[in-house]
Amino acid sequence: MPWSELVEEIRGGNQESVALLYSAVSDSARAQLFRSIDPQAVEDHVQEILMIVLAAIRSGELRDARCLMGFVRTVTRRQAAVHIRQAIVSRRRMVSMESAEPASPSNESPEARLDSRQRVAAVKEMLEKLCERDRDILIRFYYEEQDSESICREMNLTPTQFRQYKSRALVKCCGLTDHTRPTRSDRIHSTRPLRIA
């Protein structure tokens, strides 16, 4: 089917055409993304590229339907560039976290110092096992104490996506440790202040 026909059918609300578009976007984008980004992040980026392309088609931003695949390649290059920039920033943050290990007070016992070092090492190891996006969200929100609005703006996320990714990342972290995730009733009865996302 010609790209112009596919675009017109999508604008007309045909869901089968959306599936055809996904197949075309997926084939084109995957080949480009696998060369430049972390393979674990490819599926997330393919979904984001599809959403961007669909929004451009439906809003009329894509003026010449014959250029559909060129547009897909451009969006894919931009997504890869965003991923690479985020990876660089994330690595810098990990280095700054490593250099910012809390200094142990001189009167602290050797056992307490060892316990503190082990906890820091466990957190680093746990963060390294997360995908780049999840690690970036947790570091920005909990370690750097950035507000959710600026994180959403810089990472191109909606508030709902931010909350979902943050929540899933915390669940993954609990899965990587022996700790169980606090239930809603635990959080309600806790004396610690709540942090609102």
N, C-alpha and C positions, 0 to 999 in steps of 0.2 A: 504494500500500500504506500503511495507517495506521502511524503511528510506533510504536504499541504492538506491532504485529505484527513490524515490523522489529527492534525491540529484543529481542523474544523469540527471533527466529530467530538473531540474533547471539549471544545467550546460549547458544543450542543448538549453536553452532559452524558455522553456515551461512556459507560464504565469499562466496557471491553477495550476501548481505545486507550484508556488509562493503563490497563494491563499490558497492552502492546508497547506503550511508551516506556513503562517500567522495564520491560525486557530490553528495549533498545538502549535506554539510559544505563542500565546495569551492565550490559556488554561493553559499551564504550567507556564508561567511567571506571569500571574495575581494572581494565587493562592499564589505564593511566595511573590510577591510584596505587596499584600494587608496586609500581616502580618507585614511588616517592614517599609513601607513608607506611606507618606501622600496620601490618596485615590485620591486627585485631580491630583497628578502627575503620577498616574499609567499608564494612556493612553500614555503620552509622553514617558515613559520608555519602554512600550511595543513596540512602534514604533522604538525607538532607538535599542532595542534588536534585532528586526527583521532586521534592516539595518545592524547591526554588523554580524548577522548570515548569511544573504545573501551574504555580502562581503566575509566572510570566505569561503563559499561554492564556489562562483564564482572564487575566487583567488586560490583555491586549498589548502587553509590553513587548512581546515577540511579534514584530511587525511583518517580517517576511518568513512565512512558514517553511519555505524551502531551505532556510538557514538553520533549521532546528538542531541538527547534529553539531554544527559549528558552535551554536549557543551552548549546547551541552558540554562540549569540550572546553569552552571558555569558563563555564561555571565550575567544571571539574578542576581546571588549573587553579582557579581562585580558592577552592576548598582545600586543595593540596597545599597551597601557599599559607593559608590560615593555619592548617595543621602543623606545618613546619615551624611557623612563628610561635605557636603555642608550645610546641615541643622545646624550643630554645628557651622560652621564658620558664617553662616547668623545670628544665634542667638547672637553670640559674637559681630557681627557688630551692631545689633539692640541695644544691651546693651551699646556699645561704643557711638552710636548716642545719646541715651538717656542721657548719662552722659556728652555729649559734647554740651548740650544746650547752645546757646550763652548767655553770661551774659549781662544783660541790663545795659546800662550806668546809673549812679546814677541820672543824670539830666533828664532822660527820664520820660515822663508823665506816670501816672498809666494806662491811656487808651492805650498808645503805647506799654507798657509792656504787657498788657492783649492781645492786638492784636497780638503781637509777639508770646506769649505763645499759642494762639489759632491756629496760622499758623503752629507752630511746631507740635502741637497735631494733626492737620488735616493731615499733611504730614505723621506722624507715622501711623495714622489710615488707610490712603490710602495705604501705603506700606504693612500693615498687611493683607489687603484684596487681594493683588496680590499673585499669586502662588510663591513658593520659588525661582524658576529659574528666573522669571521676576524681583522679588524684589532684588535678588542677583546681577543681571546685572545692574539695575538702581543704586543701592548703590555703587557698584564698580566703575561704569563709572562716575556718577555725584557727589557723595559724597566723595569717596576716590580718584577720578580723576585718576584711573588706565587707561592705554592705552588699546585700543581694542584688540591688538595682545596678550597681556598677559592674558586678560580675556578669549579670545578664546582658548588659550593654556590650561589654568587651568580648564576651564569648558568643554573642548573637543567639541568646536563649530567651525564651519566654519565661515569665515567672513560674508557670506550671512545669515546664521542662526542667528549670533549675531545681525546684522542689523534688521532682521525681528522681533526677539524677543524683542529687545529694542524698536522698533517702535510700536509694538503691546502693550507693557507694557505702553508706554506713552499714547496711545489711551485709554487704560483701565483706567489710572489715570485721564485723562480728563473726562471720563465717570463717574468716582466716585466723581467728583467735579462739581461745577457750571460753570467752565471755559470751553470755547470751544478751541479746538486744533487750533493753528495758521495755516493758510493756507500757501501754497507755496509763494504766492504773499506777504503775511504779513512778512514772513521770509526774502524775498528778499529786502523789503523796510525797514526792521528794522535797527536801528543804532547799535544794540548790535552785538558783534562779534559772528560769527557762530562757533559751535564746530563740527568738522568733525569726523565722526565715523571711 
